[in-house]
Amino acid sequence: MFDVGLMELALIAFVAIIAFGPDRLPVLAKQAGVMIRKAKAMANSARDELREELGPDYADLQLRDLDPRNIVRRHIIEAMEDPDPGPPTGGAVLLEGQLPPYDVDAT
């Protein structure tokens, strides 16, 4: 998710030890853990409230399903998997060599 490797984590830990000192580092790590737990609880609460308000049709809703990138990706994959629908309905099929009608007012 963040593309942080072992070397980057080691560098971050080294800078944290130098900046904050070994005495304050456990306290800061504990505070960071508490903040992460609170953020996760808030996200779960928002998800549960959204599920409750949308009704039983969306009981399996995940917050990542609301990401616009995932929505577009899912629709593109569905469109690519659909069989060829054939010519569009509602219009006349042109014969070979026949030109489509030209509307002067439309241009």
C-alpha positions as a printed Julia matrix, in Angstrom:
107×3 Matrix{Float64}:
   0.0     0.0     0.0
   2.75    2.47    0.94
   5.66    0.67   -0.77
   7.88    0.99    2.28
  10.7    -1.54    2.38
  12.91   -2.76    5.18
  15.6    -0.15    4.52
  13.07    2.69    4.64
  11.64    1.41    7.94
  15.15    1.15    9.4
  15.92    4.72    8.34
  12.66    6.01    9.82
  13.37    4.19   13.1
  16.92    5.57   13.21
  15.76    9.15   12.62
  13.01    8.73   15.23
  15.5     7.51   17.84
  17.8    10.45   17.15
  15.0    13.04   17.04
  12.93   11.9    20.02
  15.42    9.9    22.03
  15.05    6.35   23.3
  13.15    7.52   26.39
  10.18    9.14   24.62
   9.95    6.7    21.69
   7.81    4.02   23.46
   5.34    6.69   24.6
   5.03    8.06   21.05
   4.6     4.55   19.63
   1.8     3.88   22.12
   0.07    7.15   21.17
   0.39    6.27   17.46
  -1.19    2.87   18.14
  -4.1     4.46   20.0
  -4.67    6.91   17.13
  -4.66    4.09   14.56
  -7.18    2.09   16.6
  -9.46    5.15   16.88
  -9.23    5.79   13.13
 -10.07    2.15   12.4
 -13.04    2.27   14.79
 -14.32    5.45   13.11
 -14.03    3.85    9.65
 -15.88    0.74   10.83
 -18.57    2.89   12.42
 -19.04    4.87    9.19
 -19.24    1.63    7.18
 -21.81    0.12    9.55
 -23.92    3.28    9.54
 -23.83    3.4     5.74
 -24.85   -0.26    5.51
 -27.7     0.34    7.96
 -29.05    3.34    6.06
 -28.79    1.71    2.61
 -30.72   -1.36    3.73
 -30.33   -5.12    3.34
 -29.4    -4.92   -0.36
 -26.02   -3.49    0.63
 -25.28   -5.73    3.61
 -21.96   -6.83    2.09
 -20.84   -3.26    1.28
 -17.17   -2.52    1.83
 -15.73    1.01    1.88
 -13.24    0.09   -0.84
 -16.23   -0.62   -3.11
 -16.95    3.13   -3.07
 -13.53    4.02   -4.51
 -14.14    5.58   -7.95
 -11.17    3.71   -9.41
 -12.68    0.37   -8.37
 -16.1     1.34   -9.72
 -14.68    2.27  -13.14
 -12.44   -0.81  -13.2
 -15.36   -3.1   -12.36
 -17.57   -1.61  -15.07
 -14.83   -1.86  -17.69
 -14.18   -5.5   -16.81
 -17.92   -6.26  -16.98
 -18.19   -4.54  -20.36
 -15.24   -6.5   -21.72
 -16.68   -9.81  -20.51
 -20.12   -9.22  -22.07
 -20.67  -10.91  -25.42
 -20.94   -8.69  -28.5
 -24.43   -7.17  -28.34
 -24.64   -6.75  -32.13
 -25.8    -3.63  -33.93
 -27.5    -0.94  -31.86
 -31.28   -1.02  -31.87
 -33.49    1.86  -32.83
 -31.71    2.8   -36.05
 -31.84    1.5   -39.57
 -29.14   -0.91  -40.7
 -27.2     0.52  -43.63
 -26.59   -1.59  -46.68
 -23.05   -1.96  -47.99
 -22.0     1.22  -49.78
 -24.94    3.23  -48.42
 -24.11    6.53  -46.68
 -25.71    7.48  -43.38
 -28.22   10.33  -43.42
 -26.73   13.83  -43.11
 -28.42   16.4   -40.91
 -27.55   19.97  -41.94
 -29.06   21.45  -38.79
 -26.92   19.29  -36.51
 -23.6    20.65  -37.72
